[in-house]
Amino acid sequence: MKVGKVPESVLKRSVLRQIHTRRGEVCMGAGVGEDCAAVKLAGDEMFVVSTDPITGTAEDIGHLAMHVTINDLASAGAEPVGVMLTILLPEGSGEEDLKAIMGQVETVCQQYQIQIMGGHTEVTRAVCQPLVNVCGVGKVKEGKLVTTSGARPGDDIVATKWVGLEGTSILAKEKEGELLGRYPKWLVEEAKGFGRYLSVLPEAAVAAEAGASAMHDVTEGGIFGALWELAESSGIGLAVDLKDIPVRQETIEICEFFQINPYGLISSGCMLIALPDGNRLVRELEKHGIHAVVIGKATAGNDRVVHNGEERRFLTPSSPDELYKVL
């Protein structure tokens, strides 16, 4: 395709015709010449909006972009309603590349009943690989909004599933050949499949119902970065046990191969939840088939400490994600 907006015929064929999921709240959606979308909500509901790009990889970019944004909405206790997409493709991209991305996005939309409301598609010399930005719109009842800043001293800190899921999956796909030189095929295939764990909508719904004080999805910067952000936003300290942080063996092996830290690796699919009774929440999540662990406690003051036996590590503001050391 040539540089510039994609042709109208391509837009209709490979974008608009890929949109199948509809929501009753969306009054005006995607169409040729439509620059906006309109959503009607009930009088006791609030808009929640989030936006995120995917820049670190082009592999499964549609899936990743969707999960990152709808996880942000879920972390606020909101139900995702629709998304606005910006898809920028490098010069020389084929229509099949655009259609594949739209197919990935629509697959997630169908799974969670989210409507693609509109957006922008363009071929540009400004990028060297596909770039997808998703702006998500969600709704939440008044009084039910959950923030990252709501954690209080005494709250338990719960981590769901495992850290490093997204980064492990990306590395297994992008560096499969290198990894197969050291590890058995089953391990690499399992790591590639970690994408099935990326949504935190199920645990967010359970945690919101359980009265979570704060929720924060673990993305760039890994679990260490997310713990710092939760503490900084809430104005609290932390006491966390490194040995309690859940991590899959596949993640440990792949991080060891590339000599990177799994606790600083992008971790969509893992959510931090603060609330007074973490063990009760863990039991409730397990009933829903979601692995979760109490990894520490919120404290008064500003010390954010990770304990590893007799060793202590003080958390600092997020560093660049470990993924970028490899890709």
QUIURLIN-V500292 format. One record per pair of residues at least 4 apart in sequence whose ideal C-beta (glycine too) atoms are under 7 Angstrom apart, sorted by the first residue. I is the first residue (numbers start at 0). J is the second residue. Records with the same first field share a line. If there is no record, write none. Layout:
BEGIN
I->J ; J
END
This chain:
BEGIN
0->5 ; 9 ; 92 ; 93 ; 94 ; 122
1->122
2->90 ; 122 ; 123 ; 124
3->121 ; 122
4->121
5->9 ; 10 ; 97 ; 120 ; 121 ; 122
6->10
7->11 ; 31
8->12
9->13 ; 94 ; 97
10->14 ; 15 ; 31 ; 120
11->15 ; 16
12->16
13->17 ; 94 ; 97 ; 98 ; 101
14->97 ; 101 ; 120
15->29
17->98 ; 101 ; 102 ; 105
18->29 ; 105 ; 115
19->105 ; 109
20->105 ; 108 ; 109 ; 112 ; 113 ; 114
21->114
22->80 ; 81 ; 114
24->38 ; 39 ; 40 ; 80
25->36 ; 38 ; 81 ; 114 ; 116
26->37 ; 38 ; 39
27->33 ; 35 ; 36 ; 37
28->36 ; 114 ; 116 ; 117
29->33 ; 115 ; 116 ; 117 ; 118
33->117
36->81 ; 83 ; 116 ; 117
38->80 ; 81 ; 136
40->44 ; 46 ; 138
43->140 ; 141
44->138 ; 139 ; 140
45->138 ; 139 ; 141 ; 144
46->136 ; 138
47->72 ; 75 ; 77 ; 137 ; 138 ; 139
48->134 ; 135 ; 136
49->68 ; 71 ; 72 ; 135
50->68 ; 132 ; 133 ; 134
51->67 ; 68 ; 71 ; 133
52->130 ; 131 ; 132
53->60 ; 63 ; 64 ; 67 ; 131
54->130
55->322 ; 323 ; 326
56->60 ; 169 ; 173 ; 326
57->128 ; 129
58->169 ; 172 ; 173
59->63 ; 103 ; 194
60->64 ; 100 ; 129 ; 131
61->65 ; 100 ; 103 ; 104 ; 131
62->66 ; 103 ; 107 ; 194
63->67
64->68 ; 131 ; 133
65->69 ; 104 ; 107 ; 133
66->70 ; 107 ; 197 ; 198 ; 267
67->71 ; 218 ; 267
68->72 ; 82 ; 133 ; 135
69->73 ; 79 ; 111 ; 113 ; 135 ; 200
70->74 ; 198 ; 199 ; 216 ; 267
71->135 ; 216
72->77 ; 79 ; 135 ; 137
73->77 ; 199 ; 200 ; 203
74->203 ; 214 ; 215 ; 216 ; 270
75->139 ; 144 ; 145 ; 146
76->139 ; 143 ; 144 ; 145 ; 203 ; 207
77->137 ; 138 ; 139
78->137 ; 138 ; 139
79->111 ; 113 ; 135 ; 137
80->113 ; 114 ; 136 ; 137 ; 138
81->113 ; 114 ; 116 ; 136
82->113 ; 115 ; 116 ; 133 ; 134 ; 135
83->116 ; 117 ; 118 ; 134
84->104 ; 115 ; 118 ; 131 ; 133
85->118 ; 119 ; 132
86->97 ; 100 ; 120 ; 131
87->121 ; 123 ; 126 ; 130
88->92 ; 96 ; 97 ; 122 ; 129
89->126 ; 127 ; 128
90->122 ; 124
92->96 ; 97 ; 122
94->98
95->99
96->100 ; 129
97->101 ; 120
98->102
99->103
100->104 ; 129 ; 131
101->105
102->106
104->108 ; 115
105->109 ; 115
106->110
107->111
108->113 ; 114 ; 115
111->200
126->130
139->143 ; 144
143->207
145->149 ; 207 ; 211 ; 213 ; 214
146->213
147->213 ; 215 ; 228 ; 229 ; 232
148->213 ; 232 ; 233
149->212 ; 213 ; 233
150->154 ; 212 ; 213 ; 229 ; 233 ; 235 ; 273 ; 297
151->212 ; 235 ; 297
152->235 ; 297 ; 298 ; 299
153->275 ; 297
154->212 ; 273 ; 274 ; 275 ; 297
155->274 ; 275 ; 276 ; 277 ; 293 ; 296
156->237 ; 239 ; 271 ; 273 ; 277 ; 293 ; 294 ; 295 ; 296 ; 297
157->272 ; 277 ; 280 ; 281 ; 291 ; 292 ; 293
158->222 ; 244 ; 245 ; 269 ; 271 ; 291 ; 292 ; 294
159->199 ; 202 ; 269 ; 270 ; 284 ; 289 ; 290 ; 291
160->164 ; 196 ; 245 ; 268 ; 269 ; 289 ; 290
161->245 ; 246 ; 247 ; 250 ; 269
162->217 ; 221 ; 222 ; 244 ; 245 ; 246 ; 261 ; 262 ; 266 ; 269
163->167 ; 221 ; 246 ; 250 ; 261 ; 264 ; 266
164->168 ; 193 ; 196 ; 197 ; 266 ; 267 ; 268 ; 269
165->169 ; 197 ; 265 ; 266 ; 267 ; 268
166->170 ; 264 ; 265 ; 266 ; 321 ; 322
167->171 ; 190 ; 193 ; 249 ; 250 ; 253
168->172 ; 190 ; 191 ; 193 ; 194
169->173 ; 322
170->174 ; 253 ; 257 ; 325
171->175 ; 178 ; 187 ; 190 ; 191 ; 253
172->191
173->326
174->178 ; 325
175->179 ; 187
178->182 ; 187 ; 253 ; 256
179->184 ; 187
181->256
182->186 ; 187 ; 252
184->188
185->189
186->190 ; 249 ; 252
187->191
188->192
189->249
190->249 ; 253
196->268
197->267 ; 268
199->203 ; 216 ; 268 ; 270
200->204
201->205 ; 287 ; 289
202->206 ; 270 ; 284 ; 289
203->207 ; 214 ; 270
204->208
205->209 ; 283 ; 284 ; 287
206->211 ; 214 ; 272 ; 280
207->211
209->274 ; 280 ; 283
210->274
211->272 ; 273 ; 274
212->273 ; 274
213->229 ; 233 ; 273
214->270 ; 271 ; 272
215->225 ; 228 ; 229 ; 271
216->267 ; 270
217->221 ; 222 ; 225 ; 266 ; 269 ; 270 ; 271
218->265 ; 266 ; 267
219->224 ; 265 ; 320
220->224 ; 225 ; 263 ; 317 ; 318 ; 320
221->225 ; 262 ; 263 ; 264 ; 265 ; 266 ; 320 ; 321
222->226 ; 244 ; 262 ; 266 ; 269
223->227 ; 262 ; 263 ; 314
224->228 ; 263 ; 317
225->229 ; 271
226->230 ; 237 ; 239 ; 271 ; 303 ; 314
227->231 ; 303 ; 314 ; 315 ; 316 ; 317
228->232 ; 317
229->233 ; 271 ; 273
230->235 ; 236 ; 237 ; 303
235->297 ; 298
236->298 ; 299 ; 300 ; 301 ; 302 ; 303
237->295 ; 297 ; 298 ; 303 ; 304
238->295 ; 296 ; 298 ; 304 ; 306
239->294 ; 295 ; 305 ; 306
240->294 ; 295 ; 306
241->305 ; 306 ; 307
242->307
243->292 ; 294
244->262 ; 294
245->290 ; 292
246->250 ; 251 ; 261
248->252
249->253
250->254 ; 261
251->255 ; 261
252->256
253->257
254->259 ; 260 ; 261 ; 264
257->325
259->264 ; 321 ; 324 ; 325
260->264 ; 321
263->318 ; 320 ; 321
264->320 ; 321 ; 322
265->320 ; 322
272->280
273->297
274->280
276->280
277->281 ; 293
278->282 ; 293
279->283
280->284 ; 291
281->285 ; 291 ; 292 ; 293
282->286
284->289 ; 291
285->289 ; 291
303->313 ; 314
304->311 ; 313
305->312 ; 314
306->311
307->312
319->323
322->326
END
